[in-house]
Amino acid sequence: MFRKHLITLCLLLPLCAFASYNDFYVADIEYDWINKSELEKEAMITEVHDIMFQDELSRKTDLKSLFKDKLKDKNHLDNYIAASAGYKEYKGNKISAFYYRKLVNPIMYALQDKQETSYAFYYDVMGNLQYVDFINGEYPEYPYYAIQYRITGKPVSAVYYISEDCQYLFTPKGEFEGVWYKHKLYNKKNKVILTRTTY
């Protein structure tokens, strides 16, 4: 549970606007979730859901063969140290570190090639690939969305990025989990249900 939320709620990257997306909502969302009526919230959730879940998310059976050159980060020690030191970019990659609660050292780090931005790769401290984000749209423009899979091919989450500060989180089955605004995840009742140290 912890790892699911830690990783799925701290995704790296951005996607594009879609023709079906309602411009009113895009302009309106900088952050006003807690001020929206229940009807407005449901409309926004439905709009975002329909963009990401046009097709049911299913297991990908070929991730290990598709990313066979990424299964082990050959520079994992350097990348882990760079992520731990707070680097945002390192040797041609965007890089992020992920921590568990108040631990001093990261438990995971993520890399995204600055030239190939369609994917982000999440590694454990030993450099073993754990998760892959599939990024949809014209990154780095907002809005965009990312679907995350375990390296086994099982979908983990779907996140719609309205802006750097605001993201909509769904389960792989399309169930709404909440809206991230900066460090806090809000449910439909505006209750904070989770916090994070990075976004």
N, C-alpha and C positions, 0 to 999 in steps of 0.2 A: 504494500500500500504506500509506504513512504517513498520508495524509489519511483513508483508510478507517478505520484504527484510531484516529486522533486524534478523529475526529468520532463514530464509532459507540461508542466506549468512554467518551465524556464527555457522554452525553445528559443533559438537564436534569431530567426530570420523573417523577412517581409515578402508579400505577394500583391497581385494587381487587382484593379477594379474590373468588374464583370458587367456586361451589358444589362443583365437582369437586376443588378443591384440598385436599390432605390436611392437616388441621390440625396433625398431628404435625410435619410438615416446617416449617410456618410458625413454630411455636413453637420449633422446634429449630435454626433456621438463623442466629441472631444472628451468630455466625461460628464454625463448627466444621468447615469444609470439610476442613482438613488432618487432622482427627481421624476423619473418616468412613472406613468400609471401602469397598472398590471396589463392593460390592453396594449399599451405601447411596448412594454417589455416583450410580451408574447409575439407581437408583430415583428420586432427586431430579431428575436430568437428564430422565428420561422424563416425570415429572410436569409439569415446567415446559414441556418441549417440546410436550406434548399440549395444554396451555392455549394456547400461542401459535400452533401450527401445525395448528389444526383444519382449516384450508384452506391449500392451497399458496399461497405468496406469489407474486404475478404482477405484471408491469409495470402501472403505472397510466398510462393514456393521456391523462388529462384534468387533470393537475396544473397545467399552465400556465394553463388556462382557469379551473380551480377557484380558483386563487390569483393571478389576474391583477393584483389590487391589491397583492399582496405581492412581486411579481417584483423590484421595486426598493424599497429602504428609503429613503423620502423624507427621513428624518432620519438618514441613515447617519453623517454626520460627528459629530453629537451622540451618537448611540448608540455609535459606535466609541470616542469619547473616554471616555464613561461606563464602557464595558466595560473599557477600558484602565486606568481609575482604580480598578477593583475594585468598582464598584457591583454590588449584587445585584438592585436594583430601580431603574427609571428611567422616569418618565413613563408609568405604568400597565402597564409590562412587567417581567417577570422578565428579567434579562439576565446573560449569561455571556461571558467571553472565552476564546479557545483559542489556545495558544501552540505553536510548534514548537521542541522542545528548549529551548535557553537563549536564544532570541531575546527581546529586550526588549519588542517590540510584538506584539500579537495578530495572528494570520493570519486569524482568523475570529471572529465573535461570534454569539450566538444570542439570540432574543427569544421570549418567551411572554407573550401577553396575559393579565393577571391575571383578566380576566372570561371569556375564552374559552380554556380550558386544554386543549382537545382536540388542539392542535397546537403545535409549536415550530418556529421558522424560523431557519435558519442562513445567515448572509450573509458574503460575502468582504469585504475591506477597502474595496471600492468600493461596497458596499451592494447587490450582486447576489445574489439568492437562489440557494443551492446545494443545500440539503437541506431536507426537511420531515419532522418526526417526527409520526406518528399515534399518539396516546396512548389506550390502551384501559383503561376502568375508571372508578372513582370517585375520580380524582385530587383531592386530594393524599394519599389514604389508601394505605398499603402493604398487600399487594403490588399492583403494577401492571406493565404492560409497554408498550413503545413499539416501533413498526416504523418504520424510517427509510428514506426514498426520496430518490434524487437528483431534482432538478427535472425531469429527463428522464423520470421515472416508474419508473426501475429501482430495485428494492429493494436496500438496502445492508446492513442488519443488523436483528436483533431482540434486544432487551434486556429481561430480566425483573428488576424492581426488588424485591428482598426487603426492603431497608431503604435508608437513605441511604448506608450503608457497603458494602452487598453487592448485586451484580448478576450475573445469569447472561447470558452473551453467546453468541449463535448467529449463524451465517451465514444469508442469505436462504433457503438450501435446507434449513435446519433442522439443520445440523451444529453440534455443540457446540464452542465455541472456548475457553471458560474461565469462571472465576468471578472477578469483581473483588472484592477486599476493600480498601477505601480506595484506595491508590495502586498496588496490584499486581494483575496478572492471573495466576491460577494455573490450570495445566492439571490433568488427572486425576491426574497423578503428583505433584502439589503443587509442581511446578517453576514459578518465576516466569518468564513468557514475555513480559511487557510491563509497563511502568510508565507512569504518567501524573502530571501535575502538578496536576490538579484533578479533583474528582468531586462 
